[in-house]
């Protein structure tokens, strides 16, 4: 009888220990789980650069689904860069630049920025692109300043892909082919880059399928 009770006691103790370790594993997993694109934007852009939200990283990241992160990036970009967010046809900012978020996708190793055409006229956005890219391989944000004169030479004209800008990513070198020379070190550096376009009419597309022929006016 005593032996049976001893075995029951040992068994219950083992169960309790197992539940304790399982709980701790679950809690550890909760805290080290990779942050998604929205959470990184909240932590590295909103909380890092807006005094109103500093120190609230954990609270806000837990409610990441409530935030419009594209709007956050646009507003913080303009605030740091010293220009206005105007959300006009063909450009986001008063210096005629466009603020974008995008993703380096793991499944096809491709960096993609969407909506590079205006909705109404279906013509290309008029200025430089300030891009915040979430990298699914490294689980971090990277920053690229793509001048208008450059990204016009690499955009595509196919019916299904004319509204996107894309390039291949190399995990071995941690670089985005075609964009790497335009990478900057931080969100702040991206925001304060001077626009290369001084007028929304500086470029006029020619009636040609060639993506390198543009009339400089």
N, C-alpha and C positions, 0 to 999 in steps of 0.2 A: 504494500500500500504506500509506504513511504517512498519506495523507488519510483512508483508511478507518479506521485506528486512531484518528485524531483525532476523527472523527465518533462512533466507539464510545465514546471517553473522554467526549466532551461529553454523549452520550446517557445514559451511566451516571451522570454527575454530576447531570444534570437529574432523573433518577429518584431519586437519593439526596436531593436538595434537596426534591423533592416529598414523599417519604416523611417527611422531617423536619418539614415544615410540616403534613402530615396528622396526624402524631403529636401535635404541639403543639396543633392544633385540637381533637383528641379529648380531650387532657388538660384544656384550657381548658373545653371543654364539660362535662366531668365535674365540674369544680369549680363552675361557674356554673349548673348545672342546677337548676331550681326545687326547693325542698324541699317534700316532701309533708306532709300533716297530721301523720303520726306523727313525722317528723323535727323539725318545728317544736315539737311538744309536748316532745320530748326536749331540744331546745336551749333553748327559751324558758321552760319550766316546770321540768323535772327538773334540768337542769344549772344553770339560773339561780338556783334556790331551795334546792337540796339540796347542802350542802357536800361530801357524799360523792362527788358526780359532777361537781363543778366542774372545768373544765379538760379534760374527757374528751368534749367535744361531738363532735368529728370521729369519734372511735372509735365512740361509741354511735350516732351517726346512720347510720353505714355498716351497722350491724347492727339497723336500726330494726324489721325484721320480727320480732325476737325479743321485743319489748316489748308488754305490754298497756297501751296508752296511756290507756285509760279508767281503769284502776286507778291509774296514775300521777297523773292529774289529781285523782281522788278523794282519794288519800292526801296529795298536796301541798296541796290546798285545805284539808283539815282541819288539817294541820300548821301552816299559816300563819294560819288563821282562829281557832285557839284552841278548837275544838270537836272532838269525836271522830267518827271514821268508824265508824258502827254498822251500816250496811247492813241496816236494819230494813224491815219491810213498809210501803211508802208514803214512805220517806225514807232518804237516805244518811247524814245527819249528825245528831248529837245535838241540834242546834238545829232539827231537823225540815226542814231545807232539802235540796234534791236537787241533786247535781252532775251536769252533763250536758256532753257534747261533741256538736257538730253541724257541719253544712257549709252554706255558701252555694254552691249549685250553679251552674255556669256555663251549663249547657244550658237551664235554665228560670228563672234569676234568682230562685231561691227559697231562703230560709234555712229549714232543717228541723231540729227536735229530735224524736227518737223516744222511745218507751217512757215516755210521761207517765202511763200507767195502771199500776196494780199487776198483776202477773201472775196472782195468785190470785183477787182479787175484781173485777178490771177496773174499779176506781174510781180517780179521779184522785189523783196524788201529793199529799201533805198540805200541803206547804209551798212556800217560795220556790224558784225555779230559779236556780242559779249556772251559767251557760252559757259554755263556751269554744267559739267558732265558728271553723272554718277557712274562709277566704274564697278560693274558687278564682279569683276575678278578681284580687285583690291579692296572693294567695299569702302571707297572714299570718294570725295569730290575733287575733280580736277577742273582747271580753268583755262579757257582759250579765248584770245582776242583775234578774230578773223576779219581782216580788213575787207571792205567791199571789193576792192580791186583784185584781191586774191580769191575770195570764195566764188566770185563770178566765173573764174577760170576752171573751177572743179565741180560746179553744179551740173546736174543731169537734166535731160530734156525728154525722157521717156514719159509716156502718158501716165504710167503708174508711179513714177518716182520724181516728177518735176517739182514736187512740193517738199522734198526732203534733201538734206545735205548729209552725206555719209562717207565714212572712211574706215579702212581696216585697222584693227587693233592687234598689236603683237604682244602677247603675254610675256614672252621671253625678254623683250627689251622694254616692256612697259611703255610703249609709245603708240600713238595713233598716226598711222601713215597719212601723209599729206598735211596734217595739222600740227605736227610736233614743233615746227619752227615758230609757231604762234602760241605756244603754251606759256602761261605766266605762273608765278609761284603762289599767288594768293588771290582771294576774292577782292581784297582792297586794291591790289595792283591791277586787277581786271577792271575794276570800277573807275579808276582814275586815268586809264589809258585815253589819250586824246583821240577824238574822232578824226578819221581821214577824209570825211565827206563834209563839205560846207554848204551843200544845197540838196534838197530832195530830188532835184532835176539834173543832178550832175552826171548821171548815167542815162543813156537812152538805148534801149535794146534795138538791134537791127533785125530786119526780117530775114533771119538766117538760122539754120539749125546748129551752126557752129557755136560752141559754148565759149570760145575765146575771142569772138569778134564783138567788141563793144565800142560805141562811138563816144569818145571823151569830149564833153562839151563844156 
